[in-house]
């Protein structure tokens, strides 16, 4: 997750989660996921980088505090999970929802297709 050129990892504590969520409030950030697949024994590799743009609506201090109190931010890059309670913070999404969750399923299926040939994905 990137905002203003800075990578936002998992917050270490409530104060860091609060700072991240305040920074994300009312703004658009990027979520990048890299995928690399190898099929043995041929060692055929395919790789891709998927990027999505996520826009948050303006958040007030109370909802940030409530979200942190639920404990959801601490194991998620940027301090939020789009698939959880933070879904209500998102006012816009450009790109793959599954990428923001953690694995761009559509892209993985796309790059698997030529590696598998006629095998079902």
N, C-alpha and C positions, 0 to 999 in steps of 0.2 A: 504494500500500500504506500502510495507516494502523494505527498501534499507539499507544494512549493519546493519540489526537488529534494525533499527530505523523506527518507524511508521511515514509516511508522510501524514499529514492531509491536510485540505484546507488551502492554503496560506492566510495570513491576509492582505497582501499588495503586491505591485509590487516587492519590494525588496526580500521578502520571496519567491515569485513565481520564480524570477530569480535564486535565490540560489538553489531551488529545481530542476529546469530544467537543470541547470549547473551540478548538481550532477547526474541526470539521464542520461545525455549525454554520449553516447558510452558505456552504462552499461545495465545490466539486473537487474530487480527488480521483486518482488512478489506482486501479487494482490490477497488478500484473501477476500472471502465473506462467511459469515455464514448464513445458512437458517434453520429456525425451523418452522414446520407446525403442526397445531393442528386441528383436526376435531371434532367439537362439535356435539352431546352431548357425544360421546364416549371418548373424550379427548385423542384420539390416537395421539401421537406425532412422528414426524420424523424430524431428523436433519442431516445436512451435512455441511461440510466445503469444499469449492471449492478454488483451488489455480491455478493461471495462472502465467507464467513467460513472462514478456514483456521486449524486448530489444530495446533500442533506438540507432539509429545511432548517430554519432558525430554531435552535433549541434553547429552552429556558433552564435556569439553574436547578429548578426543582426536578424536572424530568431527567436531567443529567445525574443528579444525586440519587434519584430513585433507581435509575438504570444501574448505577454502580452498586447500590445496595443489594440488588438481585445477584450480584457476583458474576454476571455474564461477561464483562469486558476482559477479564484477566487471562484468558487463554486464546485471545483473538488479536490478530494484527490490527492496529488502529484502534483497539479497544471496543470493537463492536462486531456483532454477528448479524448479517442481513437476514439470516434465516430465523432469527430469534426475536426478542422483544425490540431490538433496534430497527426492525422492519418499518416501524412507524416513523422513524427519523428520515427515511429515504423519500425524497420528492422527485427524483429522476434517476434513471438507469439507462446508460447507453452501452450496449454490449451484452455479454452473457451473464445471466444471473448465476448459473452454476460456477462460473469463474470466480465470482465474488464470494460464493460459499466456500470454494477451495479447490475445485477441480473442474475445468471447462469441459464438461461431458461431451458437448457437441463437437468440439475441436478434437478430442481424443478419438471419438468415433470416426471422424473425418480422416485422421492420420492413420488409424488402424486399417481402414478399408484396403489400401493398396498392399499393406503388409500381410494381410490375411488372405488376399485373393478372393476366392469364392466362399470362404468360411464365414459363417454368420458372426456379426459383431455383437 
